[in-house]
């Protein structure tokens, strides 16, 4: 008897994870992924340049926030390739007022840091601030509860690093929903933190990473997509762009927002799609065959209020030295683009590389030419969830069920840009 035939448009992490979970539900089905790219994985990709391992997209994942991703990696036989990062001091840097400030996740250091000291009063007073109902921007929420200094100094670079966006437009519910729930459920964020601080957390699904802060795959994240295809027995048709809406009994769409919008070509659906801005991302990998980085830690971020043309940089060789291939090696990834610099996506490679090198010289004191470089451009890659996004999403999903009950959508434009969120959403759709 012929098994069920399932088609998924899009072979990024959302489509791959969806294929895996649909295989669990339909073990005898023929599941086919179709993508215009010749390879699976979408923006998750790894390249080797002159011996340097460069991640082109996502590469660091928080252990405590990515349990479903860890389960997926383990199910695909890659558990032995997992490597963790657990430094004694988890150093994050923020470029503010002309210098790098170490924002260590330690209460004493946090409140004595030049850019965060003085916040004792703000945090002490926060629990007495009256709660507010309804959605609002991250900036309005943060300023109301903690004051502009904390919001501009900490929340701005943090959200810029995740969304590449503008906290004066981004929704608090859609981007930092836990903080908003704490305010609504406990009356304040500090009360919510206190009530949940010692609540038991789910155990890490990979025992060897229980004490780690971050994880990745030793040979690069590209191997995950290939492993999912093999483990789930998926058929992959690459180099094939679907230009018209297929007439299938059931259709799964894991395409970028623009691709879904073009295929559906529906006025009501377009109202939702048009409400989600997508910003560009440019990553510039730099490799040196010597140690040129004087700082340890994760990397640094810039506030949008600071002059500069980058969003920050990741210290790849410091986070995962297991991926280093030279006796003395430095690998950095400079992040550019975002809402503040939409013009950069059209810059030449020479212009982009010049900005990246000038930025790390100014911020990190690194001079001299790198031994290897690689530039990746991702136009309209990161979704911007503006105020009341979740309400618009709810209405859009109801409309989809009424008009196209046979079409199922997954993608970062709906509930979260992180890889783990994409995996969770794929699991939810597969089981619905």
C-alpha positions, 0 to 999 in steps of 0.5 A: 500500500502506497504511503502518504506523500508530504511536501514541505516548501523550504529546507531551512531549520524550520523545514528540516525540523518539521520534516523530522517531526512529521516522520515521527508521526507518519513513519511510512510517508514519503516526505519531500523538501523543496528549496531553491538552494542546492543545500539544506540548512538555510542561514545555518551553514559552515565553511572552511577558509584556509583552515579556519572554521567559519560559521555563517549563521547561528553558532552559539546556543544557550543550554538552558533555553535550547532543550528541544534543539539538544533533543533533535541533535541527539536524535540525529546521532550528533550527541558525541559532536556536541561541545560546551562552553562554561567559563568561570566568569561569563564575560559580556562586553558592551561598548558604551561611552567610548570603551568596552564595559564588562557586564559580567552576569554577577550581581556585585559586578553588575551593580558596580559596573560603570554603565550599570551602577546606580541601578540598585535604586532602580531595581529596589523601586521597581517592585513598587511601580504599578503594572500596566496592561496591554502591549508596549515597546521594549523601550517604554516597558524598560523605561517605565520599570527600570529607567532610561539608563538601564533600558538604553545601556542594557536592553538596547544592545541586548535586543540589537544583538538578537533582533538587529532591531529598534527597541522603540518599535519592538514589542515587549510581549513578542520579544521579552514576554517573560518580563511582561508576564512577571509584571502581570502575574506578580506585580513587578519584574523583580517579584517575578524573578524572586518567585521563580529563582529557586523553582526547579528547572527541567534537567538538561537532556544531554548529561555532559552539558548540564554545567555548560552555558553554551553549546555548538557542534564541533564540526560546525552547525551545517552538519545538523541539516545533513543529519536530519535529512539522513535520520528522518529519511527525507527526500531533498529537491534542491535548486528548485524554486516554486513559483505558484501555489501547489495544489496539494491535499496537504501543504507545509510551507517553511519558506521565508516571509516573502516567499509565503506572501508571494505564493498566497497572494492574498490581501488579508494575509498581506496585512499580516505579512506587511506588519512584520518588517524584516531586516538584513544581516551581514556577518563578517568572519575574520581569522588570524593565525595568532592571538590578537584578541586581548579580551576573553568572553563571549564578545561585545555589543553596541548600543544603537545610541553609540556611533558605529557601523556594526552591531557587535562581534562574537569571539568565536575562538574564545568560546569554542577553542575546540574548533581552532585548527592552528596553535595560535588562533583568533576567530571573530565574527563581526555582525552588521546591518540591522534596522540601523544600517539598511544601506549596508546590504548593498555595500561592496565586499571591500566596503564591508570588510573595511568597516569590520576591520576598522571597527575591531581596531577601534573597539578591540585594538586589533590591527593588521590584516586577517589571514582569512575572511568570509562575508555572508549576506542575508537580506531580510533575514530577521523579523521585527515584531512590533507592538501587538504582533501576537494579536495580529498573529492570532488573527492571521492564524485563524484566517489561515485555518478558515481559508486554507485549512490544508496549508500549514506554516512555520517560520521565524516571522511568526513566533521567534527568530532563534533556532530553538524557537523554530524547532519548537514551532515545527514540532507544534505544527507537525503534531497539530 
